[in-house]
Amino acid sequence: RSERLSLVGQMAAGVAHEIKNPLASIKGALEIVGDESVAKSARDDFRDIGLKEVKRIDSTISEFLEFARPKEAKKQRLDLSQSLDSSLRQLEPQILKANMQLQTSIDRGVQVLGDEEQLHQVVLNLLLNAVDACQAGDSIAVSLTRSNLKGVILSISDSGKGMTPAELEQAFDPFYTTKTTGTGLGLSIVKSIVENHDGQIELASQPQQGTRVNITLPELKE
């Protein structure tokens, strides 16, 4: 009970922190939007700022709710190779625009029993983490391979800033983050999804030498 109350307290503090700043921006924007002495172009700009901050709050609350009340996985036979291709197509322009290299090695016809939307979320989250950890000239590598002993291994690695041993130890803890923005729930949600798919997730990292995430899932045989 003590641990549960502590987690509720962390969640409340996290929600308050993530909502307080956007609310302040919205308040300031509304004051300017309602001031007719301000030029219309400026009022339009602040109206857009207000809308952007409302979306930010909505996204934050959605992430908290997803952590507190995770959706039930709708598992079905899924071609993980094709699903991974779709995720990579979505983020590849962002990676290349940032002048980072993307390397892929994907075995074809890999079948798993999984929820396509949830596994897509896992890949996007890990790829975005890799992008955040990298700068121009760094590389991100994605591989999907079969292992006779382990099943299916999805690996996402980067050559970015990496993590200290202390950061690595807390990486999956709810609300822990080294970023200036964000709830710190991303990796916690990823871990929960992977384990709900009877999988395992391993994280390895060293400062200035990058990070590697390995996800192991059972493979569906024909």
N, C-alpha and C positions, 0 to 999 in steps of 0.2 A: 504493500500500500504506500509505503514511504517513497519507493522508487517511482510509482505511478504519479503521486502528487508532485514529485520533483520534475517529472517530465511535463506534466500539465503546466507547472510554473514556467519552465523553459519555453513551452509553446506560447503561453500568454505573453511572455517577454519578447519572444521573437515576432509575434504578430504585431505587438505594439510598436516595436522598433521599425519594422518594415512598412508600416502604414503611416507612422507619424510624419516622416519627411514628405511623402507624396501629398498628404493632407495639407501640410503647410504650403506646398507649391500651388495646390488647387485654390486654397483660400486667397493667396496673393494674386493668382490669375483672375479669379472672379472679381476681386476688388478693382482690377484694372479694366476688365471687360465692361464693368458697370459704370466706369468713369467716362462720360461722353466728352470730357475735355482732352482725352488721349486720342491720338490719331487712329483712324479705323484700321489701318494696316497693322499697327502695334496691337490693337485689341484682338484682331484676328489671330496674330501670332500667339498671344496669351491664351486665347480660347483653345488653340491647338495644343498648347502645353497642358492645359487643364484636362483635355480629353486623353492625352497620352498618360498622364498620371493616374486617371481613373482606370485605364487599362492595366497599368502597373499594379494597382491595388487589387484588381480583379484576378490578375495572374498570381499574385502572392497568396490570396485567399484560396484559390483553386489548388495551389500546391500544398498548402497546409491541410486542406480537406482531403486531398489525395493521400497524404501521409497518415492522417488520423483515421480515415475510413477508406482504405484501399478498395478499388473496384475488384469484383470477382473476375478472375481470368476466364475468358471464353476460348478455351483451348480446342484446337483442331489441327489436322495435319497441315504443316506449313513448310513451304520451300524457303528455308532460311537464306539460301544463296540469293534468291530473287528479292526477298525482303531487304537484305543488306544492300543490294544494288540500288534499291529505291532510296534508302537512307543516304547513301553516298551521293547520289544524284542531287539530293536536296541540299547538301552542305558543300559539295565540291566547289561551286562558284565562290562561296565565301572563303574557303580555304585558299584557293588560287588567287583571289583578289588580294589576300593578305600576304601574297608572295611566299607562301609555304608550299612545300612539296607534299604530294599525296601519293603513297605507294600502296597498292592493293594486291592481294593474292588470295583468291576465293575458289575453293573447291566447288564444283557444280553438283546440283541435285541433292544437296544436303537437306534432309527432312527431319523436322522435330515436331513434337506435340506442343503447340504454344499459342498464345494470344498475339496475333500479329501487331495490333496497336501497342500493346505493352512492350513487346520486344523492340519495336521501332523506337519507342520512347527511350529504352535503355541505350540503344546505339546513338541516338541523337544527343542524349545527355553526355555520354562519354566522349563523343567527338567534339562537342562544344567545350568540354573541360580541356581537351587536348589543345584546341585552338586558343583558349584563354591562357594556357601555360606556355604557348609558343610565341615567337616573334618572327619577323621576316627572315627567311633563310633556313628556318627550322623545318623538320619533316614530321609527318604523321603517317604511320603505317597501320593498315588494317588487313587482317588475315582471317580466313575461315578454313579450318582443316579438320579432317577426320582422324581420330585416334582409336585404335583397336582396344586400348585399355580404358580410355576415359570417355569416349563418345565424340562429341563435337566440341571443338575449341575455337572460340571467337576471341581474337586478340586485337587490342587497340593500344598502340604505343606512340609516344612522341619523344622528340629530342629537346623538349623545353626545359623550364627552370627546375622541375622536379620538386620533391618534398623532403623536409628534414625527417629524421626518425620520429620526432614528437608529432609532427603533422601527419605522418603516415599512420601512426598508432590511432589517431582520432578521426581519420578520414571518413569512416562510415558512421561516426556518431551523429545523431540528429542535431541540427542547428549549428554544427561546427563548420566554419568556412574561413578561408584566408583571403577571400575577396572583399572588396569594399561594398559590393552590393550582393543581394541574393539571400535566400533563407537558410542555406546550409543543409537543405533536405535532399538535394539531388542524388547524392551517392547512397543515402539511406533508402530512398525509394527504389533506386536501381538494385540494391542488394535484396530488398524485399521481393521485387519482381523475379529476380533470378532464382531465389530460394523457393518461391512459389511455383517455379517451373522445374523443381527437383534438380536445380543446378547449383554450382558453386562459383564464387567470384574471388579472385586473388589479385592483390595490388602490390606492385613492387616499384620503388622509386628511390632516387638518390639526388641530392641537390646538384643542379647544373648538369645532370646527366639524363634527365627525362623520367618518364613514368610509363609503366606497362600495366594494362589491365587484362587479365585472362578470365574468360567466362567459359565454364564447362557445362554442357547440356547433354542429356541423353539423346541419342540419335534414333529416329524411327526407321526401322528396316522395312524393306518392301514385303 
